[in-house]
Amino acid sequence: MSVLVQTSRAAGFRAALWAEWTKFRTVRGWMIGLVFAGLMVVLFTFLQANGKHTGYCTTPNPSSCVAGHQYVPTGPGGEAVADTYELVAKRLTGDGTITARITSLAGRIWAGPANEAPSPANTQPGLTSWAKAGLLVTPSTKQGSAYAAVMATGGHGVRFQYDYTHDQAGLPGSISGSAPRWLRMTRTGDTITGYDSRDGTNWHTVGSAHLANLPTTVYVGLLATSPTTSQGLATRATASFDHIAIGPLTDRAAQPPLGSWHGVSIGTGPREAYTTLGNGGYRRAGDAMVVMGSGDIAPAVASVGGDTASDSLLFGLVVALIVLIVIGTIFITSEYRRGLIRTTFAATPDRGRVLAAKAVVIGGVGFVVGAIASAAAIPLGEHAMNANGNYIFPADPLTIARVIIGSGALVALTAVAVLGIGTILRRSAGAILVGVVVFVLPTFTGPRILGPTSSSSAATWLYRATPAAGFSMLGLLPRSGLVSYPYTMSNGYYPLPPWAGLLVLVAYAAVAMFVARAVLQRRDA
């Protein structure tokens, strides 16, 4: 019996769904409105993208950049990276090892006006937490090359890092004359292993990395770098090394003359996007070496500038939302206005089933419009921004798919929510007004629309607690725990992760539909 009941209910819902879809598709104005909404997404995305001229170089070779354009390197995994540091190195052929002791790590921070180019002449003492000094192995000094490094840091202890995004922790604590750190790296084929020690006798493995297709001859040496502060101030690190030894694995005590080493400033040219505090360098101090460097070797975040594939999508989606708010409202209120709702309930007495069928129809067409329009707008916007010399942070296909699906879900959920509001209020003007105020207005109060001068705290609250949180699905700017940076709305970051933001919008739509169903069941048509 229960199976027959369930079968009957399913058949009844299919009939109601087909009836509602037939109503929808036979109203030419609504279908034209859907096409208009999709075209507006594409048009406004293109117009916004075409209006951006940030002057970044998109070629893989910084020397070929047009004068005045800046260069952001790409790492081995296709991600945007910061790759600016001072390297004092020599070539190592075959398997081998390098050992050194760090006896001090100090820093300087730019103290001059914000509108002046940072230089070492106007600084104050200060060491950032991600200032780095240590040992590095890399096949090339070209920016974005694979690497592995074991380093002491300003505030995170010893770290083993490779290929910009991978990180493993070693000994904690800061560096001083009374508390130096011994570091060692070994190469065995394509495997690089990092070690640390407090006394140079008892060694601890920090981590290892497999660098695919590592050539026979690589660069090994000492590095120093220091990133900008969370306020964007350039910094520089100075590290002192001694007990420097490099040689084959069979003779770790081998130590060639220091004069055979060569200093290389990586990523400090005039077209580099990363802000530095002057050029780095090194000097001999007896059998020791002092290395100075500024920049970072880590994932790139919004501090280097640039755009994302979804940056120009927001305003077009907002226009589409307004169109769907109107259509979603009229989809239910027009039946009340014309008295057709009685006919609908006569054909389908289960009012909850009618409301669910309408929600599936308006949500389905909203999803299709949002997803297809975004899928067309994103590559068009990227093309326009690339043509204007804008740097676009790389995004893998799955991430772009998330943006496309999220755009469709954003439009669909908003349409379903205003369907519920229209059911509650029964009046088109009032429901449309509520829909625009609740689902559109919060978007226009944030820095994504008004710019970074808008209130960051207010925008953060709105994008956490209102339906505007659903726009988190558009977020593509990279974040990293290896970079100290304010990931705030004013810097282009949504306050919630993508799916968490969408769940906020789901909650609003669910509440609207729950109340609508309750109201629909308790009052006359």
C-alpha positions in Angstrom: 0.0 0.0 0.0 2.8 2.4 0.9 4.5 1.8 -2.4 1.3 2.6 -4.3 0.9 5.8 -2.2 4.5 6.9 -3.0 4.0 6.1 -6.7 0.8 8.1 -6.7 2.5 11.1 -5.0 5.4 11.0 -7.5 3.0 10.9 -10.4 1.0 13.8 -8.9 4.2 15.9 -8.5 5.3 15.2 -12.1 1.9 16.3 -13.3 2.1 19.5 -11.2 5.6 20.1 -12.4 4.7 19.7 -16.0 1.7 22.0 -15.5 3.9 24.7 -14.0 6.5 24.4 -16.6 3.8 24.7 -19.3 2.5 27.9 -17.7 6.0 29.4 -17.5 7.2 28.6 -21.0 4.0 29.9 -22.6 4.5 33.4 -21.3 6.7 35.0 -23.9 7.7 37.9 -21.7 9.2 35.6 -19.1 11.2 33.6 -21.7 12.5 36.9 -23.2 13.4 38.1 -19.7 15.5 35.0 -19.1 17.4 35.6 -22.4 17.8 39.2 -21.4 19.2 38.3 -18.0 21.8 36.0 -19.6 22.8 38.6 -22.1 23.2 41.2 -19.4 25.6 38.9 -17.5 27.8 38.5 -20.6 27.5 42.2 -21.6 28.4 43.7 -18.3 31.2 41.2 -17.7 32.8 42.2 -21.0 32.3 46.0 -20.4 33.9 45.8 -16.9 36.7 43.6 -18.1 37.4 45.8 -21.1 37.6 48.8 -18.8 40.5 47.4 -16.7 44.0 48.4 -17.6 46.4 47.5 -14.7 49.6 47.2 -16.7 50.7 43.6 -15.9 52.8 41.5 -18.2 51.3 38.2 -19.2 54.3 36.7 -21.1 56.4 34.0 -19.5 59.6 36.1 -19.9 59.9 39.3 -17.9 62.5 40.7 -20.2 59.9 40.9 -23.0 57.4 42.9 -21.0 56.5 46.3 -22.3 58.1 49.2 -20.3 55.9 50.0 -17.3 54.2 46.6 -17.2 54.8 44.3 -14.2 55.5 40.6 -14.2 54.1 37.9 -12.0 55.8 34.5 -12.3 54.1 31.1 -12.5 55.2 28.2 -10.3 55.6 24.5 -11.3 52.0 23.8 -10.6 50.6 26.6 -12.7 50.0 28.8 -9.6 50.9 32.5 -9.3 54.0 32.9 -7.1 56.2 35.4 -5.5 59.8 34.5 -6.4 62.1 37.3 -5.2 65.1 36.7 -3.1 68.9 36.8 -2.8 70.8 33.6 -3.6 74.5 33.0 -3.1 75.1 29.7 -4.9 77.4 27.5 -6.8 76.7 24.5 -9.1 76.6 21.0 -7.7 76.8 18.1 -10.1 75.3 14.8 -9.0 74.3 13.8 -5.5 75.7 16.0 -2.8 75.1 18.0 0.4 75.3 21.5 1.7 75.6 22.4 5.4 75.6 25.8 7.2 75.0 27.4 10.6 72.9 30.5 10.9 74.0 32.7 13.8 71.8 35.7 13.3 68.7 36.8 11.4 67.8 40.5 11.6 65.5 42.8 9.6 64.7 46.3 8.5 61.2 47.8 7.6 60.5 50.7 5.3 59.7 53.8 7.4 59.2 56.4 4.6 56.1 57.9 3.1 53.7 55.5 1.3 54.0 57.4 -2.0 57.8 56.9 -2.2 59.6 53.9 -3.6 61.1 51.9 -0.7 64.8 52.1 -0.3 67.2 51.0 2.5 68.0 54.6 3.3 64.8 55.2 5.4 64.1 52.2 7.5 63.7 51.0 11.1 64.6 47.8 12.8 62.0 45.0 12.5 61.8 41.4 11.4 58.7 39.9 9.8 57.5 36.5 10.9 58.0 35.1 7.4 61.5 36.5 6.8 63.6 33.6 5.5 67.2 32.6 5.5 68.7 29.2 4.8 69.7 26.7 2.1 68.2 26.2 -1.3 68.4 23.7 -4.2 67.0 24.7 -7.6 67.6 23.6 -11.2 67.5 27.2 -12.5 67.6 30.8 -11.3 64.7 31.6 -13.6 61.6 32.8 -11.7 59.0 30.2 -11.0 61.5 27.3 -11.1 61.1 24.3 -8.9 63.1 24.4 -5.7 63.5 22.9 -2.2 64.8 24.9 0.8 65.3 24.5 4.5 65.2 27.9 6.2 65.1 29.7 9.5 62.2 32.2 9.7 61.5 35.3 11.7 58.6 33.9 13.7 57.8 30.3 12.5 61.0 28.4 13.4 62.8 26.3 10.9 60.7 25.3 7.8 61.3 22.9 4.9 59.5 24.3 1.8 59.4 23.4 -1.8 57.6 24.5 -5.0 56.1 27.5 -3.2 53.1 25.8 -1.7 54.5 23.0 0.4 55.6 23.5 4.0 56.8 21.3 6.8 57.9 22.6 10.3 61.2 22.0 12.0 62.7 23.3 15.2 60.8 26.2 16.8 62.3 29.4 18.1 64.1 32.4 16.8 67.8 32.7 15.8 70.5 34.4 18.0 74.2 34.1 18.7 73.3 31.9 21.7 70.7 29.9 19.9 72.0 29.3 16.3 70.5 26.8 13.9 72.4 24.3 11.9 70.8 23.5 8.5 71.6 20.8 6.0 70.3 19.6 2.6 71.1 16.5 0.7 70.4 15.6 -2.9 69.9 12.0 -3.9 68.7 11.7 -7.5 65.5 13.8 -7.6 64.9 13.7 -3.9 65.9 16.6 -1.7 65.9 16.2 2.1 66.2 19.0 4.7 67.6 18.7 8.2 68.1 20.9 11.2 70.1 20.7 14.4 70.8 22.8 17.5 74.5 21.7 17.8 75.6 20.4 14.4 75.8 16.9 15.8 72.3 15.7 16.4 70.3 16.1 13.2 66.6 16.0 12.7 64.9 15.4 9.4 62.5 18.3 8.7 61.1 17.1 5.3 61.9 15.8 1.9 60.6 16.6 -1.6 60.7 14.9 -5.0 61.6 17.4 -7.7 60.7 15.7 -11.0 63.2 15.7 -13.8 65.9 17.4 -11.7 68.9 17.9 -14.0 72.3 16.5 -13.1 73.8 19.9 -12.3 71.8 22.2 -10.0 72.3 25.4 -8.0 72.9 25.0 -4.3 73.5 27.8 -1.9 72.4 30.3 0.7 69.2 32.5 0.4 67.7 35.4 2.3 64.4 37.2 1.7 61.8 39.1 3.6 58.2 39.8 2.5 56.1 42.9 2.9 54.3 43.4 6.2 50.6 42.9 6.5 50.4 46.7 6.0 52.2 46.5 2.7 55.6 47.9 3.9 58.7 46.5 2.2 61.2 44.8 4.4 64.7 43.3 4.1 66.4 40.4 6.0 70.1 40.1 6.8 71.4 36.6 7.8 74.9 35.5 9.0 76.1 32.1 8.0 79.3 30.2 9.0 80.5 26.6 8.9 79.5 26.5 5.3 80.3 23.2 3.6 79.3 21.8 0.3 80.4 18.6 -1.4 79.6 15.0 -2.3 77.6 12.8 0.1 80.6 10.8 0.8 82.6 13.8 2.2 80.3 16.2 4.0 83.3 18.1 5.5 84.5 19.1 2.0 84.5 22.9 1.8 85.6 24.7 -1.4 86.9 28.3 -1.3 84.1 30.8 -0.6 85.4 32.8 -3.6 83.9 30.2 -6.0 80.4 31.3 -4.9 78.2 33.6 -7.0 75.5 36.0 -5.9 72.2 36.2 -7.8 69.4 38.6 -7.1 66.2 36.8 -8.2 63.2 38.8 -9.3 64.5 42.3 -8.4 64.2 43.8 -11.9 62.3 46.9 -12.7 59.3 45.0 -14.1 58.7 42.8 -11.1 55.4 43.0 -9.3 56.6 42.3 -5.8 57.7 45.3 -3.7 61.2 45.1 -2.3 63.3 47.2 0.0 66.2 47.7 -2.5 68.4 45.1 -4.0 69.9 42.3 -2.0 73.6 41.3 -1.8 76.2 39.5 0.2 79.6 40.0 1.7 82.4 37.9 3.1 83.3 38.0 6.7 86.3 35.8 7.1 85.1 32.2 6.7 81.5 33.4 7.2 79.1 35.0 4.8 76.4 37.7 5.3 73.4 37.6 2.9 70.8 40.3 2.5 67.6 39.9 0.6 64.1 41.4 0.2 60.9 39.8 -1.3 59.4 36.4 -0.8 59.5 32.9 -2.1 55.9 31.7 -1.6 52.4 31.6 -3.2 51.3 35.0 -4.6 48.3 36.6 -3.1 46.4 39.8 -3.9 49.3 41.9 -2.6 51.0 41.5 -6.0 47.9 43.0 -7.8 46.1 41.3 -10.6 42.6 40.1 -11.3 40.7 36.8 -11.4 38.5 35.3 -14.0 35.4 36.1 -12.0 36.2 39.7 -11.0 34.1 41.2 -13.7 31.2 38.7 -13.3 29.6 40.3 -10.2 27.8 43.2 -11.6 26.3 41.3 -14.5 25.0 38.6 -12.0 23.4 41.3 -9.9 21.5 42.6 -13.0 20.4 39.0 -13.7 19.2 38.7 -10.1 17.0 41.7 -10.5 15.4 40.3 -13.6 14.9 36.9 -11.9 13.4 38.6 -8.9 10.8 40.2 -11.1 10.0 37.0 -13.0 10.1 34.8 -9.8 7.7 37.1 -8.1 5.2 37.5 -11.0 5.3 33.7 -11.5 3.1 33.4 -8.4 1.6 36.8 -7.9 0.1 36.9 -11.4 -2.1 33.9 -10.5 -3.4 35.7 -7.4 -4.1 38.9 -9.4 -6.0 37.1 -12.1 -7.7 34.6 -9.8 -6.1 31.7 -11.6 -4.7 30.3 -8.3 -8.1 28.8 -7.5 -8.0 26.9 -10.8 -4.5 25.7 -10.0 -5.5 24.4 -6.5 -8.6 22.8 -8.0 -6.4 20.8 -10.4 -3.8 20.1 -7.7 -5.4 20.3 -4.2 -2.0 19.7 -2.5 -0.9 23.3 -2.2 2.6 22.3 -1.0 3.0 20.3 -4.1 2.1 23.3 -6.2 4.6 25.5 -4.4 7.3 22.9 -4.8 6.6 22.5 -8.5 6.9 26.2 -9.0 10.1 26.3 -7.0 11.6 23.6 -9.2 10.6 25.4 -12.4 11.9 28.9 -11.4 15.0 27.5 -9.7 15.8 25.3 -12.7 15.5 28.1 -15.3 17.4 30.4 -12.9 20.3 27.9 -12.6 20.4 27.3 -16.4 20.5 31.1 -17.1 23.2 31.8 -14.4 25.4 28.9 -15.3 25.3 29.2 -19.1 25.7 33.0 -19.0 28.7 32.7 -16.6 30.3 30.0 -18.7 30.1 32.3 -21.7 31.1 35.5 -19.8 34.2 34.2 -18.0 36.4 33.4 -21.1 35.1 36.6 -22.8 36.1 38.7 -19.7 39.5 36.9 -19.5 40.2 37.6 -23.2 39.4 41.3 -22.7 41.6 41.6 -19.6 44.5 39.8 -21.2 44.3 42.1 -24.2 44.5 45.1 -21.9 47.6 43.8 -20.1 45.9 42.7 -17.0 47.4 39.9 -14.9 44.8 37.1 -14.2 45.5 34.7 -11.3 45.6 31.1 -12.7 42.6 28.9 -11.8 42.2 25.2 -12.6 39.2 23.9 -14.5 37.5 22.5 -11.4 37.7 25.9 -9.7 36.2 27.6 -12.7 33.5 24.9 -12.8 32.8 25.8 -9.1 32.3 29.5 -10.1 30.0 28.5 -13.0 27.9 26.2 -10.8 27.9 28.7 -8.0 26.6 31.4 -10.4 23.8 29.2 -11.4 23.0 28.3 -7.8 23.1 31.9 -6.8 20.5 32.9 -9.4 18.4 29.8 -8.7 18.2 30.2 -4.9 17.4 33.9 -5.2 14.5 33.1 -7.6 13.2 30.4 -5.3 13.4 32.8 -2.3 11.5 35.5 -4.0 8.9 33.0 -5.1 8.3 32.3 -1.4 8.2 36.0 -0.7 5.6 36.5 -3.5 3.5 33.7 -2.1 3.5 35.3 1.4 2.8 38.9 0.2 0.6 38.1 -2.9 1.5 41.6 -4.3 4.1 42.0 -7.0 5.3 45.4 -6.1 5.9 44.6 -2.4 7.5 41.2 -3.1 9.8 42.7 -5.7 10.8 45.5 -3.4 11.6 43.1 -0.5 13.5 40.9 -2.9 15.7 43.7 -4.2 16.3 45.1 -0.7 17.2 41.7 0.8 19.0 40.0 -2.0 20.5 42.8 -4.1 21.0 45.9 -1.9 23.6 44.3 0.4 25.8 43.5 -2.6 26.0 47.2 -3.6 27.2 48.3 -0.1 30.5 46.3 -0.3 33.9 47.2 -1.7 33.3 44.8 -4.7 30.9 47.4 -6.0 31.7 50.7 -4.3 35.5 50.1 -4.1 37.9 49.8 -1.2 36.8 53.1 0.4 33.6 51.5 1.6 33.4 50.3 5.2 35.3 47.0 5.4 33.7 45.9 8.7 30.2 46.6 7.5 30.8 44.9 4.2 32.3 41.9 6.0 29.1 41.6 8.1 26.9 41.9 5.1 28.8 39.2 3.2 28.6 36.9 6.2 25.0 37.3 7.4 22.9 38.4 4.4 22.2 36.7 1.0 25.2 38.5 -0.4 27.3 35.7 1.2 26.3 33.6 -1.8 28.6 35.7 -3.9 31.5 34.0 -2.1 31.2 31.3 -4.8 32.9 33.8 -7.1 36.0 34.1 -5.0 39.1 33.1 -6.9 41.9 35.1 -5.2 44.5 32.7 -3.7 45.1 32.5 0.0 48.0 31.0 1.8 49.0 30.4 5.4 52.6 31.0 4.2 51.8 34.6 3.5 51.0 37.2 6.2 48.4 39.3 4.4 45.0 40.9 5.5 42.5 38.7 3.6 39.7 41.2 3.9 36.9 42.5 1.7 38.8 45.7 1.0 41.6 43.6 -0.5 39.2 41.6 -2.6 38.6 38.5 -0.4 35.2 37.3 0.6 34.9 36.6 4.4 33.4 33.1 4.0 34.6 30.1 2.0 32.6 29.5 -1.2 30.3 26.7 -0.1 29.8 28.2 3.3 28.7 31.5 1.7 26.3 29.6 -0.5 24.8 27.8 2.5 23.8 31.2 4.0 21.8 31.9 0.8 20.3 28.4 1.0 19.2 29.2 4.6 17.4 32.4 3.4 15.7 30.5 0.5 14.6 27.6 2.9 13.1 30.0 5.4 11.2 31.9 2.7 9.8 28.7 1.3 9.0 27.2 4.7 7.0 30.3 5.7 5.4 30.5 2.3 4.2 26.9 2.6 2.8 27.5 6.1 1.0 30.6 5.0 -0.4 28.9 1.8 -1.8 26.1 3.8 -3.6 28.3 6.4 -5.4 30.8 4.3 -7.9 30.8 1.5 -6.7 31.1 -2.1 
